[in-house]
Amino acid sequence: MPLFGRKMPVVQKLIEDLGDKEEEKQMRAARVLSEVGEPAITVLTEALGDAKKQAWAGVALKDMVKHGHARPMAVIAFLIEALDDKNKQAMAAALLKSRELGHAAIEPLVTSYLTSSDEDKKIYAYLALKGISEDKFFQDQNTREAASNALKRIKA
């Protein structure tokens, strides 16, 4: 039995709270799931498919990396996989271009673009790379340049 999983009542409650009407419950659930770290990545990426929960699930995923509760590549792997799901694509792409994940996400996005036969997945991988390359507010110059070079590679 997994140590942390969606069948556990406490996890079910936290995931439900991500979609609660009360912002305080949403924030608390996102914070707790973020602090759990890598074991919570699966349930959080599942929540990206629910319009009521996806924003707070995204906050939790970014915060777990930002605060050192998960390795960026662990989160990125699940988000790249989420690009296959029509309900999760837009949020996964937005998270992949975030400050917390952007630089580390460049090569996985290129690989995803080059190896996928799913046109939608390719579009979202491209959009995430484009977002990283153009984001002067969140991304540093080296990250923007790396993303720009990656876009040139996939266009070639």
Stockholm file with secondary structure:
# STOCKHOLM 1.0

chainA/1-156         MPLFGRKMPVVQKLIEDLGDKEEEKQMRAARVLSEVGEPAITVLTEALGDAKKQAWAGVALKDMVKHGHARPMAVIAFLIEALDDKNKQAMAAALLKSRELGHAAIEPLVTSYLTSSDEDKKIYAYLALKGISEDKFFQDQNTREAASNALKRIKA
#=GR chainA/1-156 SS CCSSCTTSHHHHHHHHHHTCSCHHHHHHHHHHHHHHCGGGHHHHHHHTTSTTTHHHHHHHHHHHHHTTSSCHHHHHHHHHHHTTSTTTHHHHHHHHTSTTTHHHHHHHHHHHHHHCCCHHHHHHHHHHHHHHHHCTTTSCHHHHHHHHHHHHHHHC
#=GC SS_cons         CCSSCTTSHHHHHHHHHHTCSCHHHHHHHHHHHHHHCGGGHHHHHHHTTSTTTHHHHHHHHHHHHHTTSSCHHHHHHHHHHHTTSTTTHHHHHHHHTSTTTHHHHHHHHHHHHHHCCCHHHHHHHHHHHHHHHHCTTTSCHHHHHHHHHHHHHHHC
//
